[in-house]
Amino acid sequence: MGLDRDFAETVVGYVNALIAGMSERTREYAVSAVAVPQRNLIMIRSVILARVLEHYGFSAKSKLEVPEVVWRGSEECVKAYLRALFQTDGTVQRNDKTAYCTIRLASSKPLY
């Protein structure tokens, strides 16, 4: 978990820069990484971060959609978002013989 912890601290720095000055209270608000060794997990929890992300279209309700702010970003931004989405929640299956490709997200809703 050493490399994950180092990366988590980098993410914590970005999150704290993003939410700086966003608190409705006068005290300064900062997040930190919390390790959960039993689940091999490092978490960052923040109500303020959730509010900021929701403002840009990222929420539990929009999990199955790519927020508009991503599409308005650079090609590199769109590629990075989609790459991360599929690394965590998706699969791409390809059959060269039939020229068939299937792209699926584990959390996808059935179309029927």
C-alpha positions, -999 to 999 in steps of 0.1 A, spaced: 0 0 0 31 23 0 28 36 -35 -10 39 -31 -4 60 0 21 82 -18 -4 87 -46 -32 93 -21 -12 122 -5 -7 137 -40 -45 135 -46 -51 150 -11 -30 180 -21 -51 185 -53 -84 181 -34 -73 206 -7 -63 231 -33 -97 226 -51 -118 231 -20 -97 259 -4 -120 287 7 -152 267 -2 -163 260 34 -194 279 46 -177 282 80 -149 305 90 -125 277 99 -101 263 73 -112 228 60 -88 202 48 -91 165 38 -67 137 45 -63 101 33 -76 73 55 -63 38 51 -86 8 54 -61 -21 54 -87 -48 58 -102 -38 24 -69 -28 8 -84 7 3 -74 43 9 -103 68 11 -108 105 10 -141 117 23 -153 153 20 -188 168 19 -173 200 4 -156 180 -24 -189 162 -31 -206 196 -35 -179 210 -58 -180 179 -79 -218 179 -81 -216 215 -93 -196 203 -123 -220 174 -130 -203 145 -110 -227 128 -87 -241 94 -79 -270 102 -102 -247 110 -131 -225 79 -126 -238 64 -159 -232 96 -179 -201 115 -188 -206 150 -174 -208 179 -199 -177 195 -184 -156 165 -195 -169 167 -231 -160 204 -232 -124 196 -221 -95 188 -243 -92 156 -262 -66 145 -236 -91 153 -208 -118 132 -224 -95 103 -231 -82 104 -195 -117 104 -180 -129 75 -202 -97 55 -195 -102 59 -158 -139 51 -160 -132 18 -178 -102 9 -156 -125 10 -126 -159 -1 -140 -157 -13 -175 -146 -38 -201 -140 -37 -239 -143 -70 -258 -132 -72 -294 -135 -99 -320 -113 -92 -350 -127 -122 -369 -162 -107 -370 -151 -70 -366 -173 -68 -335 -167 -47 -304 -186 -46 -272 -181 -18 -246 -197 -23 -212 -197 -6 -178 -204 -29 -148 -229 -4 -136 -247 0 -169 -285 0 -169 -303 -25 -191 -317 -9 -223 -350 -26 -221 
